[in-house]
Amino acid sequence: MRMASRISKLWWLTVCLLLWAGSATAEQDQQAPMAEAQRPRICLALGGGGARGMAHVGILRLLDEMRVPVDCVAGTSIGSIVGGLYALGFSLEEMEEVVLTTDWEAMFSDRPPRREMTHRRRQDDLSQMIELDIGVDSSGLKIPRGLIQGQNMLVFLRRLSKDYALVKNFDDLPVPFRAVATDIETGESVAISSGDLSAAVRASIGIPALLTPAEIDGRWLVDGGLFANVPVDAAHSMGAQVVIAVDVGFPTRTREELASAIEIADQTVTLMMRKGTVEQLKKLGEADVIIVPELGNTSSAAFDSATELMEIGYQAGRAMADSLARYSLGPDEYAAHLKARGNRIRVASVPVVKDIEVDVDGRISDKAILAWMSQEPGNALDLDVLERDVQRIYGQGVFESVDYSLIPEGDQATLEISAIQKSWGPNFLKFGVMLQENFEGDSDLSVSTRYTMTQVNPLAAEWRSELEMGSDSGLFTEFYQPLNYGSAYFLAVSAEGNQRILTVYDDAVEHPIGEVRYRNLEFRFDVGKEAFSLGEFRLGVLRGKAQRRLRVGDPNELRLADSDIDQAEVSFRFEHDSLDRVPFALDGSIVYFEAATSRVGMGATTDFDRYQFRGTSAWSTGGFTALFGLELSSYRNVSQMDSIEPFSLGGFLRLSGLNRNELTGQHLMLGKVILMQRMDAMKFGSIPVYLGGSAELGNAWQELDNVGIDSALWSGSVFIAADTFLGPVYLGTGRTEGERGSLFLAIGHQY
């Protein structure tokens, strides 16, 4: 009986175990395909903090390693850039490449690639003007709404999002996305969910006063970090059941750290943003995860530390591994999740541009905009060409922003170009300064003012006037008229009056023999062509008067005697400028050539010919740069009795040991080699500082027969240079053979 009872119990136990096992297996069989569907919806909320946001990329890598799925992402400021890349389906390797290879300093600048600027704007680059434009109209002076308009950033974002240029609903991206911005009029936080992705991200990073507000759907939007620096609300709005929030905001300073007005002002902004962050983080629940990378006082401009910042983010995510592990998927489930994300359709093929529509806010005709473009209707969209077109239009220098969008129409698209004129334009005022000081009483200082009226008519005519006062003084005005919409051909009418005082020397080592004043009044008419990649050609006619007056010296000396002549010239000019940047070019060349002839038959007092050539080429490797320069100038048939202003040499990089313009003559030759090594750490926002030296050989001669290497003078210099708000500044010492030497301070371009 006992044996039977034991067998019976064992049989029932076996049956129960089999039934339980079968039930469990059946339940697992039912749950396995449903696990992905039943898990919570997980959303990232990536905060703002400038370069500190590079830590987001490290956190994303940790999430991928732990197989934590992400169903949606909301980003503020830099978080919207990283979140936008993630939403677009960029792999972590691709994201890291973007972070490490992007020129972030160029992104926070409005300057288009210099070689995409018109030749006229490149000429502006070489003037002695401070870069800031001040607008002028009947109401007075106007300044921009931000120091940076964000053009390069917008072009950068468009390049990254090109595969989804036709996607207008951000829920249709591989990962649904929200870019969080702030309405600067109402203070309302705005989660942008549709429209143009690049424009949305650009709005989200619009730091007030630094970047101009972006207008979207009639709202002026700025940085979302003002009131929602960690966008938890936006994540919840996308149906997030679990929020992984990342806070890369700035810590508040202690009393001891508030040592200046700038630090106190910065603390004020930090406190305001921190309050908004705290309010957002209060909305997190027990299921949510907050990650705060240990970034300390890392600057928002520390883009050069991206590798370290990504590692800090990775370690911060690892520190929260226990909280994150509950959301990890198995390898097969995670692979299925990634596959489903990848199945979201990108642009399958490049659309054909059905039509191009232009919305131009300004006086320039839309026909001129179209004429500046290479992309044509009926052709497949070429994004590289289109990007160059946008930069070329922006390079006209009259627009606050130039952008494009695509309106899908089946397998075709309408390309819309939007060109918005500068809100503080179209007329601009600029100021400049030029200085050469040798600390021995020989100082040359000039200040200048330029007033430019742009968009004078639909053909994009300009009227520019410039006043210079100081050691050199003058007044110049020119009306520049393209002959058609976007035409390379133009007419230019100009007038110029100038005065220059020259000290006349026998040679480089003797005392001066006198001082004279040269005055010129000239009227000029040019017809020309701008060959975009080559330069500018001009053929012109000049009429004027030249005067020489003795100030100090012997009136019987031919080079000092009073003289007046009438001028009548025909000239040909060619200018080429392919320098990649100024004032300290790394690559490219700049060339100026002029040939002019004056004839009595045209109304001149005397016959003569004038030839001038100047050229400089740059070559660089690493932080080392070499520049090679050559200058040749000559008059033919000019008498010393004539009041034609002679060529002059002397001063920094023009025989550096001599005083400015110490050598004068009818013939000039100068060759030079300049070597420079960049000395600063080359960090984002740093002021470029260079250590340099030069070797120079040249002279100025009265007689052509005396021209030659044997009678040329050697000079050299050693200097420190910096690129400052006023322009390039040089401090150093120069020496010319004959025991001539001096210290010098120079401000201004030396090309």
Protein Blocks (a to p, Z undefined) as FASTA:
>chain_A
ZZmmmmmmmmmmmmmmmmmmmmmmmmmmmmmmmmmmmpccdddddddehjmlmmmmmmmm
mmmmnopacfbdcdehjlmmmmmmmmnopafklmmmmmmmpcfklmmccbdcfklpcfkl
mmmmmmcbdfbdcdddfkbccddfbfbeolmmmmmmmmmmmmmmmpmbfklpmbacdddd
ddfknopacddfbhjfklmmmmmmmcghkaccddeehiacddfklmmmbcfklmmmnopa
bdcdddfbdcdddfklmmbfklmmmmmmmmmmmmmmmmmmmmpcfkbccddddekjacfk
lmmlmmmmmmmmmmmmmmmmmmmmmmpccfklmmmmmmmmmmpccdfbacddfbacddde
djbdfklmmmmpmbdghiacdfklmmmmmmmmmmnopafbdcdddddehjbccddddddd
dfklmbdcddddddddehnopacdddddddddehkbmnopacdddddedjbgcddddddd
dfbehiabdcddddddddddddddfblmbccfbdcdddddddddddddddfklmccdddd
dddddddddfbdcfklmklpccddddddddddddddfbfbdfbdfbdcddddddddddfk
lopabdcddddddddddddehjbccdddddddddehiafkbccdcddeedehiajkbceh
kbgcfbdcdddddddddfbeoighiacdddddddddddddfblklgcfklpccddddddd
dddfkbpcdddddddehiiacddddeddfZZ
